[in-house]
Every structure is written in structure tokens, then in C-alpha cells.
């Protein structure tokens, strides 16, 4: 995981960078972030255009391409490492208006009541608008 920013209450946002990290997040948080991470990573890999046909050099830019082109998957952690919320943000954290931002708590619960200050810290860090109405997909379903 890669550090993104601090949040109030000794909490920290980290970027989930590997499938293993996404799997662990899914298992601990009891939601499907692993499925979405895998799907988005596979799409990014498929869209990669190597700059060289030389076998040794072909995938030199692949990791950077994946980081740039796939959505950002983040986890909010307590200072002891306990996960509190998971977010899927647009690639590079840049909102183009078309991307469906999702932020959920354990078992797809609403994270905004308990962690709104932390979510707003992330919003401020990235320059995004992260409101419950915009980011919590289950608000009308009572999950």
C-alpha cells in the first residue's frame, strides 16, 4: 500500500496497489473491492500500448500505465491498521464528472456517519467533492 494522506483521529488513507491488497481488503471489510480492482486492472493491462516491440523492453511502462489509467482504490485505516472504509475514485484522483465514485464501510455499510471528517480530509487532499449523496451507492436501499 502507498500512503496518500492523513485524516483526523490518527487515521490514514492508503492506496491499494496490488491484487493481494485488494483481496485482503475484501476479506476484512466483507465487500467486493477485489472484484472491481481485478476488473479495472485487467482493463488497464488490455489497453496498454507498448512503446517497443522488443520483448525485454515491451512492459517497461506497464506499471506506470496501470497507475495512471485505472481508478484509485483506497483504504482508510485506524492507526493500528484496522480498515474503516474503502473508496474507488477516478484515475489519478481527477474528477471528469463521468466516474461513479464509491465509498463504503464494512459490509457495504455507510461510512459517512462515522468517518465523514476523514473522507473530507481525502476530498481536500485530492480536490474532489466527496459527499454521501454522491459517493454512497446504497443510500436508497437501506443497506
C-alpha positions as CSV (number, residue, x, y, z in Angstrom):
1,X,0.0,0.0,0.0
2,X,1.1,3.5,-0.6
3,X,0.5,6.5,1.7
4,X,-2.0,9.1,0.4
5,X,-2.8,11.4,3.2
6,X,-3.5,11.7,6.9
7,X,-7.0,12.1,8.4
8,X,-8.3,13.3,11.7
9,X,-8.1,11.0,14.7
10,X,-4.8,9.4,13.8
11,X,-6.3,7.8,10.7
12,X,-4.6,7.5,7.3
13,X,-5.7,6.9,3.7
14,X,-3.6,4.4,1.7
15,X,-3.8,3.4,-2.0
16,X,-4.4,-0.2,-2.6
17,X,-1.8,-1.1,-5.3
18,X,-1.9,-4.9,-5.7
19,X,-4.5,-7.6,-6.1
20,X,-3.3,-9.2,-2.8
21,X,-4.0,-6.0,-1.0
22,X,-7.5,-5.8,-2.7
23,X,-8.2,-9.4,-1.7
24,X,-7.2,-8.7,1.9
25,X,-9.4,-5.6,2.0
26,X,-12.4,-7.5,0.6
27,X,-12.0,-10.3,3.2
28,X,-11.5,-7.9,6.1
29,X,-14.2,-5.5,5.1
30,X,-16.6,-8.1,3.7
31,X,-17.3,-6.4,0.4
32,X,-16.3,-6.9,-3.3
33,X,-13.5,-4.4,-3.8
34,X,-11.3,-7.2,-5.0
35,X,-13.6,-8.0,-7.9
36,X,-13.6,-4.3,-9.0
37,X,-9.9,-3.9,-8.6
38,X,-9.2,-7.0,-10.7
39,X,-11.6,-6.0,-13.4
40,X,-10.2,-2.5,-13.7
41,X,-6.6,-3.7,-13.6
42,X,-7.3,-6.2,-16.3
43,X,-8.9,-3.5,-18.5
44,X,-5.8,-1.2,-17.9
45,X,-3.5,-4.1,-18.9
46,X,-5.6,-4.8,-22.1
47,X,-5.4,-1.1,-23.1
48,X,-1.7,-0.8,-22.6
49,X,0.2,0.1,-25.8
50,X,3.9,-0.8,-25.5
51,X,6.4,1.7,-26.9
52,X,8.7,-1.1,-28.0
53,X,8.3,-4.4,-29.7
54,X,11.4,-5.7,-28.1
55,X,10.4,-8.4,-25.7
56,X,12.7,-7.2,-22.9
57,X,11.5,-3.6,-23.1
58,X,7.9,-4.2,-24.0
59,X,6.4,-3.9,-20.5
60,X,8.7,-1.2,-19.1
61,X,5.9,1.3,-18.9
62,X,3.1,-1.1,-17.9
63,X,3.1,-0.4,-14.2
64,X,3.0,3.4,-14.8
65,X,0.2,3.0,-17.3
66,X,-1.8,0.9,-14.8
67,X,-1.3,3.6,-12.1
68,X,-2.4,6.4,-14.5
69,X,-5.4,4.7,-16.2
70,X,-7.2,2.6,-13.6
71,X,-9.3,4.0,-10.8
72,X,-7.7,4.7,-7.5
73,X,-8.7,2.2,-4.8
74,X,-8.1,3.5,-1.3
75,X,-8.5,2.3,2.2
76,X,-8.9,4.4,5.4
77,X,-7.0,2.8,8.3
78,X,-7.0,3.3,12.0
79,X,-3.5,3.9,13.4
80,X,-3.4,0.2,14.4
81,X,-4.1,-0.9,10.8
82,X,-7.8,-1.7,11.2
83,X,-9.6,-0.8,7.9
84,X,-12.5,1.6,8.3
85,X,-13.6,2.5,4.8
86,X,-12.8,1.7,1.2
87,X,-13.0,4.1,-1.7
88,X,-12.9,3.8,-5.5
89,X,-12.0,7.2,-7.1
90,X,-11.4,8.3,-10.7
91,X,-8.0,7.6,-12.2
92,X,-5.4,10.0,-10.8
93,X,-8.0,11.3,-8.4
94,X,-9.2,13.7,-11.2
95,X,-12.9,14.0,-11.5
96,X,-14.2,14.3,-15.1
97,X,-17.8,14.2,-14.0
98,X,-18.4,10.8,-15.6
99,X,-16.9,8.5,-13.0
100,X,-19.1,6.9,-10.3
101,X,-17.1,7.4,-7.1
102,X,-17.9,4.8,-4.4
103,X,-17.1,4.9,-0.7
104,X,-18.3,2.1,1.6
105,X,-17.6,0.8,5.1
106,X,-17.6,-2.8,6.3
107,X,-20.1,-5.0,4.6
108,X,-21.0,-2.1,2.3
109,X,-22.3,0.0,5.2
110,X,-22.5,3.8,5.1
111,X,-19.1,5.2,6.2
112,X,-20.1,8.8,6.3
113,X,-21.7,8.9,9.8
114,X,-18.6,7.7,11.5
115,X,-15.8,8.8,9.1
116,X,-17.0,12.0,7.3
117,X,-14.1,14.0,8.7
118,X,-11.7,11.5,7.3
119,X,-13.5,11.4,3.9
120,X,-13.4,15.2,3.8
121,X,-9.7,15.1,4.5
122,X,-9.2,12.9,1.4
123,X,-11.5,15.2,-0.6
124,X,-9.4,18.2,0.4
125,X,-6.2,16.4,-0.4
126,X,-7.3,15.4,-3.9
127,X,-9.6,18.4,-4.6
128,X,-12.7,16.3,-5.0
129,X,-16.2,16.6,-3.8
130,X,-17.0,13.5,-1.7
131,X,-20.5,13.7,-0.3
132,X,-22.7,10.8,1.0
133,X,-25.3,11.6,-1.7
134,X,-22.7,11.3,-4.4
135,X,-20.5,8.5,-3.2
136,X,-22.5,6.1,-1.1
137,X,-24.3,3.8,-3.6
138,X,-26.7,2.1,-1.2
139,X,-28.3,5.1,0.5
140,X,-31.8,4.5,-1.0
141,X,-31.6,0.7,-0.5
142,X,-31.2,0.7,3.3
143,X,-28.0,-1.5,3.3
